[in-house]
Amino acid sequence: HDKNNFLEVVFFKILKLKNIRNTDAQIYEEIDQAISIGHQDIRVYYLFLTNAIGFISFRSQFNRALVIQSIAETISLENIEPIEQAFFKLTKAVLKFHQGFINEGNLLFKEAMALVDKKHPRYLTFLINSVSINSYQGRLKGLAKEDLDIIDSVFDVNLLFPIIMMILDNSIFTGNFEEGFKYVKKFNEIKNTDKKKEF
């Protein structure tokens, strides 16, 4: 990122702090300031708004998140990639889930999935985000079989570990521990294979 660009600096900061719930309140002021300043690249600005909504809704600042969502919705989608639009819809779905509007969240989730070409190079990243949402809700089997097959085909340990953590979350939610153990076994097998390759 460009350290001389205020929005990019704040963008990098919220990505770093994404999973830390208790953060300095100053970050909200910085987000507001970055939104006000904007960015010369509309796609970067759109992605910043998308991530800011997720960052803020995770901390239960729903009204603030909704204001940012309304700003993002004023942006013309003409130059926004479908996968970027899908990430925005996914973020909106998460906000609905956090607010307790499960049916509305599910609808947005399906709309987001429909926007993405499964052959897109960033589809797996998008799918992992989707798995995260569904596993937390205990609805992983609600994913299309094609998507579940893509997850089953992952053999990269770095990608597989977060997926397994999500599947275990889903297993705890549904009580289907056998499914969770199956993926743990797969992870260990791949890890051991990688170790053997090092020698």
DRENPA-3360 file (N, C-alpha, C; in nm, 2 decimals, always signed):
BEGIN
1 = HDKNNFLE = +0.08/-0.12/+0.00/+0.00/+0.00/+0.00/+0.09/+0.13/+0.00 ~ +0.03/+0.24/-0.04/+0.10/+0.36/-0.05/+0.09/+0.43/+0.09 ~ +0.20/+0.44/+0.16/+0.20/+0.50/+0.29/+0.17/+0.65/+0.30 ~ +0.17/+0.71/+0.18/+0.14/+0.85/+0.17/-0.01/+0.88/+0.14 ~ -0.08/+0.76/+0.12/-0.23/+0.77/+0.09/-0.30/+0.74/+0.21 ~ -0.38/+0.83/+0.27/-0.44/+0.82/+0.40/-0.54/+0.70/+0.40 ~ -0.62/+0.69/+0.29/-0.72/+0.58/+0.29/-0.65/+0.44/+0.28 ~ -0.54/+0.43/+0.21/-0.47/+0.30/+0.20/-0.41/+0.27/+0.33;
9 = VVFFKILK = -0.36/+0.37/+0.40/-0.30/+0.34/+0.54/-0.41/+0.29/+0.63 ~ -0.52/+0.35/+0.63/-0.63/+0.31/+0.72/-0.69/+0.17/+0.67 ~ -0.69/+0.15/+0.54/-0.73/+0.02/+0.48/-0.64/-0.09/+0.54 ~ -0.51/-0.07/+0.53/-0.42/-0.17/+0.58/-0.43/-0.19/+0.73 ~ -0.46/-0.09/+0.80/-0.48/-0.10/+0.95/-0.60/-0.18/+0.98 ~ -0.72/-0.16/+0.91/-0.84/-0.24/+0.95/-0.82/-0.39/+0.91 ~ -0.74/-0.41/+0.80/-0.72/-0.55/+0.77/-0.63/-0.62/+0.87 ~ -0.54/-0.55/+0.93/-0.45/-0.60/+1.04/-0.53/-0.63/+1.16;
17 = LKNIRNTD = -0.63/-0.54/+1.19/-0.70/-0.55/+1.32/-0.83/-0.62/+1.30 ~ -0.86/-0.68/+1.19/-0.99/-0.74/+1.15/-1.04/-0.83/+1.26 ~ -0.96/-0.92/+1.31/-1.01/-1.02/+1.40/-0.99/-0.99/+1.55 ~ -0.95/-0.86/+1.58/-0.93/-0.81/+1.71/-1.05/-0.73/+1.75 ~ -1.13/-0.78/+1.84/-1.26/-0.71/+1.87/-1.24/-0.58/+1.94 ~ -1.15/-0.58/+2.04/-1.13/-0.46/+2.12/-1.02/-0.37/+2.06 ~ -1.06/-0.27/+1.99/-0.96/-0.18/+1.93/-0.98/-0.04/+1.97 ~ -0.88/+0.05/+1.95/-0.88/+0.19/+1.99/-0.99/+0.26/+1.91;
25 = AQIYEEID = -1.07/+0.34/+1.99/-1.19/+0.40/+1.92/-1.14/+0.50/+1.81 ~ -1.02/+0.54/+1.81/-0.97/+0.63/+1.71/-0.98/+0.58/+1.57 ~ -0.98/+0.45/+1.56/-0.99/+0.38/+1.43/-1.12/+0.42/+1.36 ~ -1.23/+0.44/+1.43/-1.35/+0.48/+1.37/-1.34/+0.62/+1.31 ~ -1.27/+0.71/+1.38/-1.25/+0.85/+1.33/-1.17/+0.84/+1.20 ~ -1.07/+0.76/+1.20/-0.98/+0.74/+1.09/-1.06/+0.69/+0.97 ~ -1.15/+0.59/+0.99/-1.23/+0.54/+0.89/-1.32/+0.65/+0.83 ~ -1.39/+0.73/+0.92/-1.47/+0.84/+0.87/-1.39/+0.94/+0.79;
33 = QAISIGHQ = -1.27/+0.97/+0.83/-1.19/+1.06/+0.76/-1.14/+1.01/+0.62 ~ -1.11/+0.88/+0.62/-1.07/+0.81/+0.49/-1.19/+0.82/+0.40 ~ -1.31/+0.79/+0.44/-1.43/+0.79/+0.36/-1.45/+0.93/+0.30 ~ -1.43/+1.03/+0.39/-1.44/+1.17/+0.35/-1.34/+1.21/+0.24 ~ -1.22/+1.17/+0.26/-1.11/+1.20/+0.17/-1.13/+1.13/+0.03 ~ -1.16/+1.00/+0.04/-1.18/+0.92/-0.08/-1.06/+0.86/-0.14 ~ -1.07/+0.81/-0.26/-0.95/+0.75/-0.33/-0.97/+0.77/-0.48 ~ -0.86/+0.79/-0.55/-0.86/+0.82/-0.69/-0.91/+0.70/-0.77;
41 = DIRVYYLF = -0.89/+0.58/-0.71/-0.94/+0.45/-0.78/-1.07/+0.41/-0.71 ~ -1.18/+0.42/-0.79/-1.31/+0.39/-0.73/-1.32/+0.24/-0.68 ~ -1.24/+0.15/-0.74/-1.25/+0.01/-0.70/-1.18/+0.00/-0.56 ~ -1.07/+0.07/-0.54/-1.01/+0.06/-0.41/-1.10/+0.12/-0.30 ~ -1.17/+0.23/-0.34/-1.26/+0.30/-0.25/-1.38/+0.20/-0.21 ~ -1.43/+0.13/-0.31/-1.54/+0.04/-0.29/-1.50/-0.07/-0.20 ~ -1.38/-0.13/-0.23/-1.33/-0.24/-0.14/-1.30/-0.19/+0.00 ~ -1.25/-0.07/+0.01/-1.23/-0.01/+0.15/-1.37/+0.00/+0.22;
49 = LTNAIGFI = -1.47/+0.05/+0.16/-1.60/+0.06/+0.22/-1.65/-0.08/+0.26 ~ -1.64/-0.17/+0.17/-1.68/-0.31/+0.20/-1.61/-0.37/+0.32 ~ -1.48/-0.35/+0.33/-1.41/-0.40/+0.45/-1.44/-0.32/+0.57 ~ -1.46/-0.19/+0.56/-1.50/-0.11/+0.67/-1.63/-0.15/+0.73 ~ -1.73/-0.19/+0.65/-1.86/-0.23/+0.70/-1.84/-0.36/+0.78 ~ -1.76/-0.46/+0.72/-1.73/-0.58/+0.80/-1.66/-0.56/+0.93 ~ -1.56/-0.47/+0.93/-1.48/-0.44/+1.04/-1.57/-0.38/+1.15 ~ -1.66/-0.29/+1.11/-1.75/-0.22/+1.21/-1.86/-0.30/+1.26;
57 = SFRSQFNR = -1.92/-0.38/+1.17/-2.04/-0.46/+1.21/-1.99/-0.58/+1.31 ~ -1.87/-0.62/+1.29/-1.81/-0.72/+1.38/-1.80/-0.67/+1.52 ~ -1.79/-0.54/+1.53/-1.79/-0.48/+1.67/-1.92/-0.42/+1.71 ~ -2.03/-0.47/+1.64/-2.17/-0.43/+1.68/-2.20/-0.28/+1.66 ~ -2.13/-0.21/+1.58/-2.16/-0.07/+1.55/-2.25/-0.07/+1.43 ~ -2.37/-0.12/+1.44/-2.46/-0.14/+1.33/-2.50/-0.01/+1.26 ~ -2.53/+0.09/+1.33/-2.58/+0.22/+1.27/-2.47/+0.28/+1.18 ~ -2.35/+0.27/+1.24/-2.23/+0.33/+1.16/-2.21/+0.24/+1.04;
65 = ALVIQSIA = -2.22/+0.11/+1.05/-2.20/+0.02/+0.94/-2.31/+0.05/+0.83 ~ -2.43/+0.07/+0.87/-2.54/+0.10/+0.77/-2.51/+0.23/+0.70 ~ -2.46/+0.33/+0.77/-2.43/+0.46/+0.70/-2.32/+0.43/+0.59 ~ -2.22/+0.36/+0.62/-2.11/+0.33/+0.52/-2.17/+0.24/+0.41 ~ -2.26/+0.15/+0.44/-2.32/+0.07/+0.34/-2.40/+0.16/+0.24 ~ -2.47/+0.26/+0.30/-2.55/+0.35/+0.21/-2.46/+0.43/+0.12 ~ -2.34/+0.47/+0.17/-2.24/+0.54/+0.08/-2.20/+0.45/-0.03 ~ -2.16/+0.32/+0.00/-2.12/+0.23/-0.10/-2.22/+0.20/-0.21;
73 = ETISLENI = -2.35/+0.21/-0.17/-2.46/+0.18/-0.26/-2.48/+0.29/-0.36 ~ -2.42/+0.41/-0.33/-2.43/+0.52/-0.43/-2.33/+0.51/-0.54 ~ -2.24/+0.42/-0.53/-2.13/+0.41/-0.63/-2.18/+0.33/-0.75 ~ -2.15/+0.38/-0.87/-2.19/+0.31/-0.99/-2.11/+0.18/-1.00 ~ -2.18/+0.08/-1.04/-2.11/-0.05/-1.05/-2.05/-0.08/-1.19 ~ -2.05/+0.02/-1.27/-2.00/+0.01/-1.41/-1.86/-0.04/-1.41 ~ -1.77/+0.01/-1.32/-1.63/-0.03/-1.32/-1.59/-0.12/-1.20 ~ -1.70/-0.18/-1.14/-1.67/-0.27/-1.02/-1.69/-0.41/-1.07;
81 = EPIEQAFF = -1.58/-0.49/-1.05/-1.58/-0.63/-1.09/-1.69/-0.71/-1.02 ~ -1.75/-0.81/-1.08/-1.86/-0.89/-1.02/-1.81/-0.95/-0.89 ~ -1.69/-0.99/-0.88/-1.64/-1.06/-0.75/-1.63/-0.95/-0.64 ~ -1.60/-0.83/-0.68/-1.60/-0.72/-0.58/-1.74/-0.68/-0.53 ~ -1.84/-0.69/-0.63/-1.98/-0.67/-0.59/-2.02/-0.78/-0.50 ~ -1.97/-0.90/-0.53/-2.01/-1.02/-0.45/-1.96/-1.01/-0.30 ~ -1.84/-0.96/-0.29/-1.78/-0.94/-0.15/-1.86/-0.84/-0.08 ~ -1.91/-0.73/-0.15/-1.99/-0.63/-0.08/-2.13/-0.69/-0.04;
89 = KLTKAVLK = -2.19/-0.78/-0.12/-2.31/-0.84/-0.08/-2.29/-0.94/+0.03 ~ -2.18/-1.00/+0.03/-2.14/-1.10/+0.14/-2.13/-1.02/+0.27 ~ -2.07/-0.90/+0.27/-2.05/-0.82/+0.38/-2.19/-0.77/+0.43 ~ -2.28/-0.74/+0.34/-2.41/-0.70/+0.38/-2.49/-0.82/+0.45 ~ -2.46/-0.94/+0.39/-2.52/-1.06/+0.45/-2.48/-1.08/+0.60 ~ -2.35/-1.06/+0.62/-2.29/-1.07/+0.75/-2.35/-0.97/+0.85 ~ -2.37/-0.85/+0.80/-2.43/-0.74/+0.88/-2.57/-0.78/+0.92 ~ -2.64/-0.84/+0.83/-2.78/-0.89/+0.86/-2.78/-1.00/+0.96;
97 = FHQGFINE = -2.68/-1.09/+0.95/-2.67/-1.20/+1.04/-2.64/-1.15/+1.18 ~ -2.55/-1.05/+1.19/-2.51/-0.99/+1.32/-2.64/-0.92/+1.38 ~ -2.72/-0.86/+1.30/-2.84/-0.79/+1.35/-2.95/-0.89/+1.38 ~ -2.94/-1.02/+1.34/-3.04/-1.12/+1.37/-3.14/-1.14/+1.26 ~ -3.12/-1.07/+1.14/-3.21/-1.09/+1.03/-3.16/-1.20/+0.94 ~ -3.18/-1.33/+0.99/-3.12/-1.44/+0.92/-3.17/-1.46/+0.78 ~ -3.30/-1.45/+0.76/-3.36/-1.48/+0.63/-3.31/-1.38/+0.52 ~ -3.30/-1.25/+0.56/-3.25/-1.15/+0.47/-3.10/-1.17/+0.44;
105 = GNLLFKEA = -3.03/-1.21/+0.55/-2.89/-1.25/+0.53/-2.87/-1.36/+0.43 ~ -2.95/-1.46/+0.45/-2.94/-1.58/+0.36/-2.97/-1.54/+0.21 ~ -3.07/-1.45/+0.19/-3.10/-1.41/+0.06/-2.98/-1.33/-0.01 ~ -2.92/-1.24/+0.07/-2.80/-1.17/+0.02/-2.69/-1.26/+0.00 ~ -2.67/-1.36/+0.08/-2.57/-1.46/+0.06/-2.58/-1.53/-0.07 ~ -2.70/-1.57/-0.10/-2.73/-1.64/-0.23/-2.71/-1.55/-0.35 ~ -2.74/-1.43/-0.33/-2.72/-1.33/-0.44/-2.57/-1.31/-0.47 ~ -2.49/-1.31/-0.36/-2.35/-1.29/-0.37/-2.29/-1.41/-0.44;
113 = MALVDKKH = -2.33/-1.53/-0.40/-2.27/-1.65/-0.46/-2.30/-1.66/-0.61 ~ -2.42/-1.61/-0.65/-2.46/-1.61/-0.79/-2.38/-1.52/-0.88 ~ -2.32/-1.42/-0.82/-2.25/-1.32/-0.89/-2.11/-1.36/-0.94 ~ -2.06/-1.47/-0.87/-1.92/-1.50/-0.89/-1.90/-1.62/-0.99 ~ -1.81/-1.60/-1.08/-1.77/-1.71/-1.17/-1.67/-1.80/-1.10 ~ -1.71/-1.93/-1.09/-1.63/-2.03/-1.01/-1.49/-2.05/-1.07 ~ -1.47/-2.00/-1.19/-1.33/-2.02/-1.25/-1.25/-1.89/-1.22 ~ -1.30/-1.79/-1.15/-1.23/-1.67/-1.12/-1.11/-1.71/-1.03;
121 = PRYLTFLI = -0.99/-1.65/-1.05/-0.88/-1.68/-0.96/-0.90/-1.65/-0.81 ~ -0.99/-1.56/-0.79/-1.02/-1.52/-0.65/-1.14/-1.59/-0.59 ~ -1.19/-1.69/-0.67/-1.32/-1.75/-0.62/-1.29/-1.83/-0.49 ~ -1.18/-1.90/-0.48/-1.15/-1.98/-0.36/-1.15/-1.89/-0.23 ~ -1.09/-1.77/-0.25/-1.09/-1.67/-0.13/-1.23/-1.63/-0.10 ~ -1.31/-1.61/-0.20/-1.45/-1.57/-0.18/-1.52/-1.69/-0.11 ~ -1.50/-1.81/-0.16/-1.56/-1.93/-0.10/-1.52/-1.95/+0.04 ~ -1.40/-1.93/+0.08/-1.35/-1.94/+0.22/-1.43/-1.85/+0.31;
129 = NSVSINSY = -1.45/-1.72/+0.26/-1.53/-1.63/+0.33/-1.67/-1.68/+0.35 ~ -1.72/-1.74/+0.25/-1.86/-1.79/+0.25/-1.87/-1.91/+0.35 ~ -1.77/-2.00/+0.35/-1.76/-2.11/+0.44/-1.76/-2.06/+0.58 ~ -1.69/-1.95/+0.61/-1.68/-1.89/+0.74/-1.82/-1.86/+0.79 ~ -1.90/-1.79/+0.71/-2.03/-1.75/+0.75/-2.12/-1.87/+0.77 ~ -2.12/-1.97/+0.68/-2.21/-2.08/+0.69/-2.17/-2.18/+0.80 ~ -2.04/-2.19/+0.83/-1.99/-2.28/+0.94/-2.04/-2.22/+1.07 ~ -2.03/-2.09/+1.09/-2.07/-2.03/+1.21/-2.21/-2.05/+1.24;
137 = QGRLKGLA = -2.29/-2.05/+1.13/-2.44/-2.07/+1.15/-2.47/-2.22/+1.15 ~ -2.38/-2.31/+1.13/-2.40/-2.45/+1.12/-2.48/-2.49/+1.00 ~ -2.46/-2.42/+0.89/-2.53/-2.45/+0.77/-2.44/-2.48/+0.65 ~ -2.32/-2.54/+0.68/-2.22/-2.56/+0.57/-2.28/-2.65/+0.46 ~ -2.37/-2.74/+0.50/-2.42/-2.83/+0.39/-2.52/-2.75/+0.30 ~ -2.55/-2.63/+0.34/-2.63/-2.55/+0.25/-2.56/-2.50/+0.13 ~ -2.43/-2.51/+0.13/-2.35/-2.47/+0.01/-2.38/-2.57/-0.10 ~ -2.36/-2.52/-0.22/-2.38/-2.61/-0.34/-2.28/-2.72/-0.34;
145 = KEDLDIID = -2.32/-2.83/-0.39/-2.22/-2.95/-0.40/-2.10/-2.91/-0.47 ~ -2.11/-2.83/-0.58/-1.99/-2.79/-0.65/-1.89/-2.72/-0.56 ~ -1.94/-2.63/-0.47/-1.86/-2.56/-0.38/-1.80/-2.65/-0.27 ~ -1.87/-2.75/-0.23/-1.82/-2.84/-0.13/-1.71/-2.93/-0.19 ~ -1.72/-2.96/-0.32/-1.62/-3.03/-0.40/-1.49/-2.95/-0.41 ~ -1.51/-2.82/-0.43/-1.39/-2.73/-0.44/-1.32/-2.73/-0.31 ~ -1.39/-2.73/-0.20/-1.33/-2.73/-0.06/-1.26/-2.86/-0.04 ~ -1.32/-2.97/-0.08/-1.26/-3.10/-0.07/-1.13/-3.12/-0.15;
153 = SVFDVNLL = -1.12/-3.03/-0.26/-1.00/-3.05/-0.35/-0.88/-2.96/-0.30 ~ -0.90/-2.89/-0.19/-0.79/-2.80/-0.14/-0.68/-2.89/-0.08 ~ -0.56/-2.88/-0.12/-0.45/-2.95/-0.06/-0.33/-2.86/-0.02 ~ -0.36/-2.73/-0.01/-0.26/-2.64/+0.04/-0.28/-2.62/+0.19 ~ -0.18/-2.66/+0.27/-0.19/-2.66/+0.41/-0.23/-2.53/+0.47 ~ -0.18/-2.42/+0.41/-0.21/-2.28/+0.46/-0.35/-2.25/+0.44 ~ -0.41/-2.30/+0.33/-0.55/-2.27/+0.30/-0.64/-2.37/+0.38 ~ -0.59/-2.49/+0.39/-0.67/-2.60/+0.45/-0.69/-2.58/+0.60;
161 = FPIIMMIL = -0.59/-2.52/+0.67/-0.60/-2.50/+0.81/-0.72/-2.41/+0.85 ~ -0.74/-2.29/+0.79/-0.86/-2.21/+0.83/-0.99/-2.28/+0.79 ~ -0.99/-2.35/+0.67/-1.11/-2.42/+0.63/-1.15/-2.53/+0.74 ~ -1.05/-2.60/+0.79/-1.07/-2.71/+0.89/-1.13/-2.64/+1.01 ~ -1.07/-2.53/+1.05/-1.12/-2.46/+1.17/-1.27/-2.43/+1.16 ~ -1.31/-2.38/+1.04/-1.45/-2.35/+1.01/-1.54/-2.47/+1.01 ~ -1.48/-2.58/+0.95/-1.56/-2.70/+0.94/-1.58/-2.76/+1.08 ~ -1.48/-2.74/+1.17/-1.50/-2.79/+1.31/-1.60/-2.70/+1.38;
169 = DNSIFTGN = -1.61/-2.57/+1.35/-1.71/-2.48/+1.40/-1.85/-2.54/+1.36 ~ -1.86/-2.57/+1.23/-1.99/-2.62/+1.18/-2.02/-2.75/+1.25 ~ -1.92/-2.84/+1.27/-1.95/-2.97/+1.34/-2.00/-2.95/+1.48 ~ -1.94/-2.86/+1.55/-1.98/-2.83/+1.69/-2.13/-2.78/+1.69 ~ -2.16/-2.69/+1.59/-2.29/-2.64/+1.58/-2.40/-2.75/+1.55 ~ -2.36/-2.84/+1.46/-2.45/-2.94/+1.41/-2.45/-3.07/+1.49 ~ -2.34/-3.09/+1.57/-2.31/-3.21/+1.65/-2.26/-3.32/+1.56 ~ -2.22/-3.29/+1.44/-2.16/-3.40/+1.35/-2.01/-3.39/+1.36;
177 = FEEGFKYV = -1.96/-3.45/+1.47/-1.81/-3.44/+1.49/-1.73/-3.53/+1.40 ~ -1.80/-3.63/+1.34/-1.73/-3.72/+1.25/-1.68/-3.65/+1.13 ~ -1.76/-3.55/+1.08/-1.72/-3.47/+0.96/-1.59/-3.39/+1.00 ~ -1.59/-3.33/+1.11/-1.48/-3.25/+1.16/-1.35/-3.33/+1.17 ~ -1.36/-3.45/+1.23/-1.24/-3.54/+1.24/-1.19/-3.58/+1.11 ~ -1.28/-3.60/+1.01/-1.24/-3.64/+0.88/-1.14/-3.54/+0.82 ~ -1.18/-3.41/+0.83/-1.09/-3.30/+0.78/-0.96/-3.29/+0.86 ~ -0.97/-3.31/+0.99/-0.85/-3.30/+1.07/-0.75/-3.41/+1.02;
185 = KKFNEIKN = -0.80/-3.53/+0.99/-0.72/-3.64/+0.94/-0.66/-3.60/+0.81 ~ -0.73/-3.54/+0.72/-0.68/-3.50/+0.59/-0.57/-3.40/+0.61 ~ -0.59/-3.30/+0.70/-0.49/-3.20/+0.72/-0.36/-3.26/+0.77 ~ -0.37/-3.36/+0.86/-0.25/-3.42/+0.92/-0.18/-3.50/+0.81 ~ -0.25/-3.57/+0.72/-0.19/-3.64/+0.61/-0.12/-3.55/+0.52 ~ -0.18/-3.44/+0.48/-0.11/-3.35/+0.39/+0.01/-3.28/+0.45 ~ +0.00/-3.25/+0.58/+0.11/-3.19/+0.66/+0.23/-3.29/+0.66 ~ +0.20/-3.42/+0.69/+0.31/-3.52/+0.69/+0.37/-3.54/+0.56;
193 = TDKKKEF = +0.29/-3.53/+0.45/+0.34/-3.55/+0.31/+0.43/-3.43/+0.28 ~ +0.40/-3.31/+0.32/+0.48/-3.19/+0.30/+0.61/-3.20/+0.37 ~ +0.61/-3.26/+0.49/+0.73/-3.27/+0.57/+0.83/-3.37/+0.50 ~ +0.77/-3.48/+0.45/+0.85/-3.58/+0.38/+0.92/-3.52/+0.25 ~ +0.85/-3.42/+0.19/+0.90/-3.36/+0.07/+1.02/-3.27/+0.10 ~ +1.03/-3.22/+0.22/+1.14/-3.13/+0.26/+1.27/-3.21/+0.27 ~ +1.26/-3.34/+0.29/+1.39/-3.42/+0.31/+1.43/-3.48/+0.18;
% end
